[in-house]
Amino acid sequence: NLHTLNEDKTPNHMTMTLLSIASTMASAELQITKSRLNSGRNKFIAQNGYEALGRKKGVKETKDKFLLKHLDVTKLLNRKISIRNISAITNKSTSTVQRVKRMVEVV
């Protein structure tokens, strides 16, 4: 068992050292992961060009098409059910429900 305090309430230096080492290792691993991701992204851009990143042009749904896809959410919103309950009932994320709500309020 690791305890950060000794019985006399003073810091346990051995545990603090182990935690410090673990923290340093986690930080180093994060830096390596970021480096590998950036390297792969740069290689992709070099091979395919910057325009190949992100959503393709013309793929974005129209508001009407989006609302048709989420008619169940719209019906429940009209019945004044909470966003979290709608999310649970429809198995859709709260972000999706909020997006539908914003679009319905604008329409």
C-alpha positions as CSV (number, residue, x, y, z in Angstrom):
1,N,0.0,0.0,0.0
2,L,1.3,3.4,-0.9
3,H,0.6,6.2,1.6
4,T,1.4,9.8,0.9
5,L,1.7,10.6,4.6
6,N,3.6,8.7,7.3
7,E,2.0,7.9,10.6
8,D,3.3,11.1,12.1
9,K,1.6,13.1,9.3
10,T,4.8,14.0,7.5
11,P,5.1,13.4,3.7
12,N,6.3,10.0,2.7
13,H,9.3,10.8,0.5
14,M,9.5,7.4,-1.1
15,T,5.9,7.6,-2.3
16,M,6.3,11.1,-3.5
17,T,9.4,10.1,-5.5
18,L,7.5,7.2,-7.1
19,L,4.6,9.5,-8.0
20,S,7.0,12.1,-9.4
21,I,8.6,9.4,-11.6
22,A,5.2,8.1,-12.8
23,S,4.2,11.7,-13.6
24,T,7.4,12.3,-15.6
25,M,6.9,9.0,-17.5
26,A,3.3,10.0,-18.4
27,S,4.4,13.4,-19.6
28,A,7.1,11.8,-21.7
29,E,4.7,9.3,-23.2
30,L,2.2,12.2,-24.0
31,Q,5.0,14.1,-25.8
32,I,6.0,11.0,-27.9
33,T,2.3,10.4,-28.8
34,K,1.9,14.0,-29.9
35,S,5.1,13.8,-31.9
36,R,4.0,10.6,-33.7
37,L,0.6,12.1,-34.5
38,N,2.1,15.3,-35.9
39,S,4.6,13.3,-37.9
40,G,1.8,11.1,-39.5
41,R,-0.3,14.2,-40.2
42,N,2.7,16.0,-41.8
43,K,3.5,12.9,-43.9
44,F,-0.2,12.7,-45.1
45,I,-0.2,16.4,-46.0
46,A,3.1,16.0,-47.9
47,Q,1.6,13.1,-49.9
48,N,-2.0,14.3,-50.4
49,G,-1.9,18.0,-49.9
50,Y,-3.5,20.1,-47.3
51,E,-6.9,20.1,-49.0
52,A,-7.2,16.3,-48.3
53,L,-7.7,17.0,-44.6
54,G,-11.2,17.5,-43.1
55,R,-14.6,17.2,-44.5
56,K,-15.0,16.9,-48.2
57,K,-16.7,19.8,-50.0
58,G,-20.4,19.4,-50.6
59,V,-20.9,16.7,-47.9
60,K,-22.5,18.9,-45.3
61,E,-26.2,18.1,-44.6
62,T,-28.8,20.7,-45.1
63,K,-30.9,21.8,-42.0
64,D,-34.0,20.1,-43.4
65,K,-32.2,16.8,-44.1
66,F,-30.7,16.9,-40.5
67,L,-34.1,17.6,-38.9
68,L,-35.7,14.8,-41.0
69,K,-33.1,12.4,-39.7
70,H,-34.0,13.4,-36.1
71,L,-37.8,13.6,-36.2
72,D,-38.0,11.6,-33.0
73,V,-36.1,14.2,-31.2
74,T,-38.2,17.0,-32.6
75,K,-41.4,15.3,-31.5
76,L,-40.1,14.8,-27.9
77,L,-38.9,18.5,-27.8
78,N,-42.4,19.6,-28.7
79,R,-43.7,17.6,-25.7
80,K,-41.3,19.7,-23.5
81,I,-39.2,16.7,-22.4
82,S,-35.8,17.5,-21.0
83,I,-32.7,17.2,-23.2
84,R,-31.2,14.4,-21.1
85,N,-34.4,12.4,-21.1
86,I,-34.7,12.8,-24.8
87,S,-31.1,11.6,-25.2
88,A,-31.8,8.5,-23.1
89,I,-35.0,7.7,-24.9
90,T,-33.6,8.1,-28.4
91,N,-30.1,6.8,-27.7
92,K,-28.7,10.0,-29.2
93,S,-26.1,12.3,-27.6
94,T,-27.2,15.4,-25.7
95,S,-25.2,17.4,-28.3
96,T,-27.3,16.1,-31.1
97,V,-30.5,16.9,-29.1
98,Q,-29.3,20.4,-28.4
99,R,-28.4,21.0,-32.0
100,V,-31.9,19.8,-33.1
101,K,-33.4,22.1,-30.5
102,R,-31.4,25.1,-31.7
103,M,-32.5,24.4,-35.3
104,V,-36.1,23.9,-34.4
105,E,-36.1,27.2,-32.5
106,V,-34.7,29.1,-35.5
107,V,-37.2,27.6,-37.9
